[in-house]
Amino acid sequence: MAEVDSSGGGGKKKGPKKVSTKIDMTPMVDLAFLLITFFMLTTTFSKPKTMELNMPDKTKDNVKQEVEETRTTSIILGTKDRVFYYTGIKDPAVEQTDYSANGIRKVLMQKIKERPKGKDPIFIIKSMDEARYKNIVDILDEMRITGAQVYAMVDITPGDIELVDKYKKDNNITD
Amino acid sequence: MAKVKIPRKNISLDMTAMCDVAFLLLTFFMLTTKFKPDEPVVVDTPSSVSEIILPDADIMTITVDKEGRVFFGVSNQTDRQEMLQAMAKKYKVAFTGSEVKEFTLTETFGSPMQDLKRVLHATSAQRAKIQTGIPVDSVNNQLQDWVANARYANRGIRIVIKGDKDADAKVMKEIITIMQEQNINKFNLITNMEAKPTDI
């Protein structure tokens, strides 16, 4: 491929030799494409994605709204990727599930499906101190996936911890 | 059997056009690339379906690693300088000009104010080991001061939290509480991309 074409003219032999200005560009193009590949790969794959999280304002005295107990579902993020949830406030029946597609997502979907008109279910997310950060992101993600409209992250109460402990005791979960 | 004579063709072609395009693209990518800043800690972020892209400028990043160490970084270099001066005043640690310069070039750091000098003198390889994280407990809450000063230096700054999958939710809750005390209720959490489930 490399050619420095020096076949100039054929007939005339007078004057300085004509040298073709053509040069072999193959290595240059090779290098250029190599660099392109490098830059392409480094740019496109390092853009981090984010998820937005809005917390309820603590400083404002929010007007407390009365809602029916049955509208609220508390979701407790526990240890070892366990999720506990219950509906209502008084003597709730705690149930356990997980973060898989058939776990908490199904529960959320069902709650949203069963809602009475104009009354979106309210999900209250409470995370135990021992839960992993991944769990928090996962549950927020599930909210987004299922399209839950009303949800909030609040501090866990001693009552919730008691409920979970009781559930664990009743179902012989030890860790 | 008669040999079929294949006429020899000159296979060299004009590569000028290809070369032009290649260099055009090369220039484009070179100018648009922003290299990943070297981070003192490896953080494995959880994944989500969210597709919001992180803005490049005007952000402060709070990084939490596996062991719960807290790191802090601000994207704008001018803000960094202003922030450090305010912090130095508050904690009565004097920084020399070269230390301030080193700090403005540091993307993320994670050490108490008292150790910051030592960290700035260390090489980036050493830093990973000697940084113990910014104190966030209620007795010695330096993160709160950093956040306050960063906001003071840049009003429109956004708060980004980058946590490791396996970090305790407790540390996260503490950080969120610190923010809420300063009336910040909006955060961005850095996550990896994940495909959205199709059966919904």
HADDOCK unambig.tbl for C-alpha pairs under 7 A between the chains (distance, minus, plus):
assign (segid A and resid 1 and name CA) (segid B and resid 12 and name CA) 5.39 0.50 0.50
assign (segid A and resid 25 and name CA) (segid B and resid 15 and name CA) 6.44 0.50 0.50
assign (segid A and resid 29 and name CA) (segid B and resid 19 and name CA) 5.48 0.50 0.50
assign (segid A and resid 29 and name CA) (segid B and resid 22 and name CA) 6.96 0.50 0.50
assign (segid A and resid 32 and name CA) (segid B and resid 22 and name CA) 5.90 0.50 0.50
assign (segid A and resid 32 and name CA) (segid B and resid 23 and name CA) 6.16 0.50 0.50
assign (segid A and resid 32 and name CA) (segid B and resid 26 and name CA) 6.72 0.50 0.50
assign (segid A and resid 33 and name CA) (segid B and resid 22 and name CA) 6.18 0.50 0.50
assign (segid A and resid 35 and name CA) (segid B and resid 26 and name CA) 6.68 0.50 0.50
assign (segid A and resid 36 and name CA) (segid B and resid 25 and name CA) 6.69 0.50 0.50
assign (segid A and resid 36 and name CA) (segid B and resid 26 and name CA) 4.97 0.50 0.50
assign (segid A and resid 36 and name CA) (segid B and resid 29 and name CA) 6.92 0.50 0.50
assign (segid A and resid 39 and name CA) (segid B and resid 29 and name CA) 5.66 0.50 0.50
assign (segid A and resid 39 and name CA) (segid B and resid 30 and name CA) 6.42 0.50 0.50
assign (segid A and resid 39 and name CA) (segid B and resid 33 and name CA) 6.84 0.50 0.50
assign (segid A and resid 40 and name CA) (segid B and resid 29 and name CA) 6.42 0.50 0.50
assign (segid A and resid 43 and name CA) (segid B and resid 33 and name CA) 5.32 0.50 0.50
assign (segid A and resid 43 and name CA) (segid B and resid 34 and name CA) 6.90 0.50 0.50
assign (segid A and resid 48 and name CA) (segid B and resid 53 and name CA) 6.36 0.50 0.50
assign (segid A and resid 48 and name CA) (segid B and resid 54 and name CA) 5.95 0.50 0.50
assign (segid A and resid 48 and name CA) (segid B and resid 190 and name CA) 6.68 0.50 0.50
assign (segid A and resid 48 and name CA) (segid B and resid 191 and name CA) 6.98 0.50 0.50
assign (segid A and resid 48 and name CA) (segid B and resid 192 and name CA) 6.78 0.50 0.50
assign (segid A and resid 49 and name CA) (segid B and resid 50 and name CA) 6.94 0.50 0.50
assign (segid A and resid 49 and name CA) (segid B and resid 51 and name CA) 5.88 0.50 0.50
assign (segid A and resid 49 and name CA) (segid B and resid 52 and name CA) 5.55 0.50 0.50
assign (segid A and resid 49 and name CA) (segid B and resid 53 and name CA) 4.69 0.50 0.50
assign (segid A and resid 49 and name CA) (segid B and resid 54 and name CA) 5.62 0.50 0.50
assign (segid A and resid 49 and name CA) (segid B and resid 190 and name CA) 5.85 0.50 0.50
assign (segid A and resid 49 and name CA) (segid B and resid 191 and name CA) 5.56 0.50 0.50
assign (segid A and resid 49 and name CA) (segid B and resid 192 and name CA) 6.10 0.50 0.50
assign (segid A and resid 49 and name CA) (segid B and resid 193 and name CA) 6.53 0.50 0.50
assign (segid A and resid 50 and name CA) (segid B and resid 50 and name CA) 6.49 0.50 0.50
assign (segid A and resid 50 and name CA) (segid B and resid 51 and name CA) 6.87 0.50 0.50
assign (segid A and resid 50 and name CA) (segid B and resid 52 and name CA) 5.39 0.50 0.50
assign (segid A and resid 50 and name CA) (segid B and resid 53 and name CA) 6.00 0.50 0.50
assign (segid A and resid 50 and name CA) (segid B and resid 54 and name CA) 5.80 0.50 0.50
assign (segid A and resid 50 and name CA) (segid B and resid 188 and name CA) 5.77 0.50 0.50
assign (segid A and resid 50 and name CA) (segid B and resid 189 and name CA) 5.19 0.50 0.50
assign (segid A and resid 50 and name CA) (segid B and resid 190 and name CA) 4.27 0.50 0.50
assign (segid A and resid 50 and name CA) (segid B and resid 191 and name CA) 5.35 0.50 0.50
assign (segid A and resid 51 and name CA) (segid B and resid 50 and name CA) 5.51 0.50 0.50
assign (segid A and resid 51 and name CA) (segid B and resid 52 and name CA) 6.48 0.50 0.50
assign (segid A and resid 51 and name CA) (segid B and resid 188 and name CA) 5.44 0.50 0.50
assign (segid A and resid 51 and name CA) (segid B and resid 189 and name CA) 5.04 0.50 0.50
assign (segid A and resid 51 and name CA) (segid B and resid 190 and name CA) 6.37 0.50 0.50
assign (segid A and resid 51 and name CA) (segid B and resid 191 and name CA) 6.79 0.50 0.50
assign (segid A and resid 52 and name CA) (segid B and resid 187 and name CA) 5.80 0.50 0.50
assign (segid A and resid 52 and name CA) (segid B and resid 188 and name CA) 4.56 0.50 0.50
assign (segid A and resid 52 and name CA) (segid B and resid 189 and name CA) 6.21 0.50 0.50
assign (segid A and resid 53 and name CA) (segid B and resid 186 and name CA) 5.81 0.50 0.50
assign (segid A and resid 53 and name CA) (segid B and resid 187 and name CA) 5.15 0.50 0.50
assign (segid A and resid 53 and name CA) (segid B and resid 188 and name CA) 6.07 0.50 0.50
assign (segid A and resid 54 and name CA) (segid B and resid 185 and name CA) 5.59 0.50 0.50
assign (segid A and resid 54 and name CA) (segid B and resid 186 and name CA) 4.62 0.50 0.50
assign (segid A and resid 54 and name CA) (segid B and resid 187 and name CA) 6.45 0.50 0.50
assign (segid A and resid 55 and name CA) (segid B and resid 185 and name CA) 4.93 0.50 0.50
assign (segid A and resid 55 and name CA) (segid B and resid 186 and name CA) 6.41 0.50 0.50
assign (segid A and resid 56 and name CA) (segid B and resid 185 and name CA) 6.75 0.50 0.50
assign (segid A and resid 57 and name CA) (segid B and resid 185 and name CA) 6.42 0.50 0.50
assign (segid A and resid 129 and name CA) (segid B and resid 168 and name CA) 6.89 0.50 0.50
assign (segid A and resid 129 and name CA) (segid B and resid 169 and name CA) 5.51 0.50 0.50
assign (segid A and resid 129 and name CA) (segid B and resid 170 and name CA) 4.46 0.50 0.50
assign (segid A and resid 130 and name CA) (segid B and resid 168 and name CA) 6.07 0.50 0.50
assign (segid A and resid 130 and name CA) (segid B and resid 169 and name CA) 6.34 0.50 0.50
assign (segid A and resid 130 and name CA) (segid B and resid 170 and name CA) 6.68 0.50 0.50
assign (segid A and resid 131 and name CA) (segid B and resid 168 and name CA) 6.04 0.50 0.50
assign (segid A and resid 131 and name CA) (segid B and resid 169 and name CA) 5.27 0.50 0.50
assign (segid A and resid 132 and name CA) (segid B and resid 165 and name CA) 6.67 0.50 0.50
assign (segid A and resid 132 and name CA) (segid B and resid 166 and name CA) 5.35 0.50 0.50
assign (segid A and resid 132 and name CA) (segid B and resid 167 and name CA) 5.65 0.50 0.50
assign (segid A and resid 132 and name CA) (segid B and resid 168 and name CA) 4.79 0.50 0.50
assign (segid A and resid 132 and name CA) (segid B and resid 169 and name CA) 5.00 0.50 0.50
assign (segid A and resid 133 and name CA) (segid B and resid 163 and name CA) 6.94 0.50 0.50
assign (segid A and resid 133 and name CA) (segid B and resid 164 and name CA) 6.94 0.50 0.50
assign (segid A and resid 133 and name CA) (segid B and resid 165 and name CA) 5.47 0.50 0.50
assign (segid A and resid 133 and name CA) (segid B and resid 166 and name CA) 6.09 0.50 0.50
assign (segid A and resid 133 and name CA) (segid B and resid 167 and name CA) 5.38 0.50 0.50
assign (segid A and resid 133 and name CA) (segid B and resid 168 and name CA) 5.73 0.50 0.50
assign (segid A and resid 133 and name CA) (segid B and resid 169 and name CA) 4.76 0.50 0.50
assign (segid A and resid 134 and name CA) (segid B and resid 46 and name CA) 5.48 0.50 0.50
assign (segid A and resid 134 and name CA) (segid B and resid 165 and name CA) 4.52 0.50 0.50
assign (segid A and resid 134 and name CA) (segid B and resid 166 and name CA) 6.51 0.50 0.50
assign (segid A and resid 137 and name CA) (segid B and resid 46 and name CA) 6.95 0.50 0.50
assign (segid A and resid 138 and name CA) (segid B and resid 48 and name CA) 6.96 0.50 0.50
assign (segid A and resid 141 and name CA) (segid B and resid 48 and name CA) 5.79 0.50 0.50
assign (segid A and resid 141 and name CA) (segid B and resid 49 and name CA) 6.70 0.50 0.50
